[in-house]
Amino acid sequence: MENAEKIKSVSERSPLVADSASIGADIPTNNFPEISKPEKTEQLSSESDEPRKNKPSMVVKFAVIFAKKVLILLIGYIFCYFNWSLTLPIVGILSLIWYENLKPQKGDRIRKKLWASSMSKADICDVVKDLPSWVNFPDRERAEWLNDIISQLWPNLNNYIVKYCRGKIQTNIRKKFDSFRFEDIDFGSSPPKIDGIKVYNQSVAKDSIVIDFEVFYDGDCDVNFSMSGAQIGTIKDFQMGVEIRVVLKPLLFKMPVIGGIQIFFLNVPDIEFELEGITGIPGFSYLVRQKIEEIIKKKLVFPNKITKRFSKAIEAAELKSIEPAGVLRVHVFEARDLEKKDVTGKSDPYVILHVGAQELKTQVIKRDLNPQWDYYCEFIILDPEAQQLYFKLFDQDEFREDDFLGSGAVDISEVIKPGKNDQWFNLENVKHGKIHLRFSWLGLTSELNALNLATQETKLLKTENLHAGLLTLYVDSAINLPKIKFYKKPDPYIILTVGDNQTKSRRRRHTCDPTWEQGFYLLVKNPETDSLIITVMDKHSDSTLDKMVYNIKDLCDKPSMQISKEKFQLQLNSESKLTLSMQLRIMQNALFEATESDSDSDLDDCPSTVSRRKSFNKAPKEIVHIEPLSSATSNSDQIEAFQKSEVAASNASLIQKSTFVQRPEERGRIELTLDYSGTRQKLLVTVHRIANLPLKNPGDIPDPYVKLRLEGPGISPVKHRTKVVLDSCDPVYEHTFEYLLSVFELPAHRLIVTVKNKKLFHTSILGQKIIDLDILEASGFLLRDWFDLQEEEVSD
């Protein structure tokens, strides 16, 4: 079983397939090498003893956890017995326990990624078909030499981190809890590990060097902390997985050659740890984890970043600003078959979506398991092929924690392709439910004539959430701000507001001449009428120091719709001035095109590798502009068009059935969609419907269901099945199943589709179809078609 988990870990690469479904348990494990240290592999004989060694510890751990939960319930019973009304807190604790058990086990996933990245290429080629990114993608490098350097530097880095925790972090915590203290801090001997490195070529990253690092940390850390001299908790088994982007820019013709550096996370990192002691109460670790993720979002997740200037000749605005690739528009249309969470048998669902540090929330639909939000939102995207959109559904509750209804993640580069921008997604980590999302990719242009088209489209869609432009600001500094009192200097920060969008800068301490040197992005609904409101605030007194209003229409008249380091007079104080740089870009519908990499793979010497390859470049390419949506794409018209398409499909099906004359040897037909995602290494199989099943006896109508089996060399068959539809010769399923499969394995596998008749005391086979998956390559890795059912060829 452990070997199966290790094989599973290789397929869970980040960021390409970090959320891949687990099918590792079905893969043969009799020849998987055990890994104890990086760059070392054990013989097979040592693996057979491993489960016996771990079994007692697992039993003890389970018993301890079970005892803790029972103790909590016992305490609750005692309180209730003595009529101490603590029923509500106990219910809250039990709800938190249940909610935490629903969360995916990020820690195991990160640990397995580390095991997979420690394997040599020869081991992986012999054992596993679904390969890590540094093997699977020719533009990814393993760079073990860098891990060796980090390993030697880790004691020094460890010492620095300990001093930082005892210094700045402990000081910040003591502002709220003055008796807080870190007692013992030990981050262990295991350093972070870099799994893969990619350096973008010069045609993509002009005048800069862009590098992506896949970093995982699974250390034996042990952090003890106390309050008022009493130890209250311990953090153990801290794990993290993240993709870090490093940008070196601009490139100079004199030393130091590189003008500066930018460091940020493309997506929110996976974080997992254990809390022990008093802080180990149910739900507390979840709250701490949420707080840590919130802090990381504010500091490191795009559009936030860390910058360092190496040359004073470089303007800070040039280093600290990044021009996005475009904007992703998401239409959260509806959901179906959600779980019942309320006592009324209904739910009050809403959706939270986020890309990086950007997070948006839909409205709440009351008492509905098939809600229709019809909600539009937009996200600023730096790199569509590296970033992901995450969504979570919750049931709103008035007096307790909102209930979890499911989650999911999509690769942005996959859903902005033509023909894939309108999809249903099955919800993960719940028993059932699916959500309907639509996507549009908006490019950015400096041509003013595109503004009329953009504003016209937002009016046609009849929603207030859409925008026509993107305003990029760089706030440099301010001078001569007023003092709070005659003797006291302020702690100034600024608030930037355009319509409903608002953001704020960092605080500067005790100065009337602050320097922020910070960049911002703000979406603009109508550049011709909207204004930018800048308010300078004092953090200590929460009072307004000064403000200004800038009409964005004035920026449209500037060359290239931008200004650089212009000084603006503030309104309340004639001596106060603010230095700004601004750039306006108009959003318009576009097609995003990604070219395939033509570099040679590092797998040519692997015998299991198929000669046909499909690699994906994660760099943004050119955009091709297209006309905006016409009036037919308004809200009501979109719903009507969707309903018409469903009716048309149904009518077409009826016509086919009525004109289809069944011969005695025919067994009916099945409609399937085969969709292969190269980025996520997944084969998606959707069973739509079956038509014209034979009816031999009018009194014995079949109860059909579909069984899918994926077969291929070197793996055990992977099986799925649909629900049973009672009394139907033309059942409709609309079920989607996922299979983890690399593009190299695809031609060597086949999908066996068997239609069965489920009766009370027996099950019979109505028909079967065997599909060789090499047909997907000829159809562009997407195929939707009807398949004739035949007599059983392969025993089920």
Sequence and secondary structure as in RCSB ss.txt:
>XXXX:A:sequence
MENAEKIKSVSERSPLVADSASIGADIPTNNFPEISKPEKTEQLSSESDEPRKNKPSMVVKFAVIFAKKVLILLI
GYIFCYFNWSLTLPIVGILSLIWYENLKPQKGDRIRKKLWASSMSKADICDVVKDLPSWVNFPDRERAEWLNDII
SQLWPNLNNYIVKYCRGKIQTNIRKKFDSFRFEDIDFGSSPPKIDGIKVYNQSVAKDSIVIDFEVFYDGDCDVNF
SMSGAQIGTIKDFQMGVEIRVVLKPLLFKMPVIGGIQIFFLNVPDIEFELEGITGIPGFSYLVRQKIEEIIKKKL
VFPNKITKRFSKAIEAAELKSIEPAGVLRVHVFEARDLEKKDVTGKSDPYVILHVGAQELKTQVIKRDLNPQWDY
YCEFIILDPEAQQLYFKLFDQDEFREDDFLGSGAVDISEVIKPGKNDQWFNLENVKHGKIHLRFSWLGLTSELNA
LNLATQETKLLKTENLHAGLLTLYVDSAINLPKIKFYKKPDPYIILTVGDNQTKSRRRRHTCDPTWEQGFYLLVK
NPETDSLIITVMDKHSDSTLDKMVYNIKDLCDKPSMQISKEKFQLQLNSESKLTLSMQLRIMQNALFEATESDSD
SDLDDCPSTVSRRKSFNKAPKEIVHIEPLSSATSNSDQIEAFQKSEVAASNASLIQKSTFVQRPEERGRIELTLD
YSGTRQKLLVTVHRIANLPLKNPGDIPDPYVKLRLEGPGISPVKHRTKVVLDSCDPVYEHTFEYLLSVFELPAHR
LIVTVKNKKLFHTSILGQKIIDLDILEASGFLLRDWFDLQEEEVSD
>XXXX:A:secstr
 HHHHHHHHHH  TTTSTT    GGGS  TT    SSTT    GGGTTTHHHHHHHHHHHHHHHHHHHHHHHHHH
HHHHHHTT   HHHHHHHHHHHHHHHHS  HHHHHHHHHHHHTS HHHHHHH SS  HHHH TT B  HHHHHHH
HHHHHHHHHHHHHHIIIIIHHHHHTT TTEEEEEEE  S   EEEEEEE  TTTSTTSEEEEEEEEEE   EEEE
EETTEEEEEEEEEEEEEEEEEEE  B SSTTSB EEEEEESS  EEEEEEEEGGGSTTHHHHHHHHHHHHHHHHT
BTT  EEEES TTS HHHHH    SEEEEEEEEEEES    STTS   EEEEEEETTEEEE     S SS EEEE
EEEEEES TTT EEEEEEEE  SSS  EEEEEEEEEHHHHTSTT SEEEEE BSSSS EEEEEEEEEEEE  TTH
HHHHHHHHHHHT TT  SEEEEEEEEEEE    SBTTB   EEEEEEETTEEEE     S SS EEEEEEEEEES
 TTT EEEEEEEETTT  EEEEEEEEHHHHHTSGGGEEEEEEEE SS TT EEEEEEEEEEEEEEEE   B  S 
 TTTT TT  S    B  S   EEE     GGGSHHHHHHHHHHHHHHHHHHHHHHHHH    TT   EEEEEEE
EETTTTEEEEEEEEEE    S TTS   EEEEEEEE TTS  EEEE    SS SS EEEEEEEEE  TTTGGG E
EEEEEEEE SS EEEEEEEEEETTHHHHTTTEEEEEEE B   S  
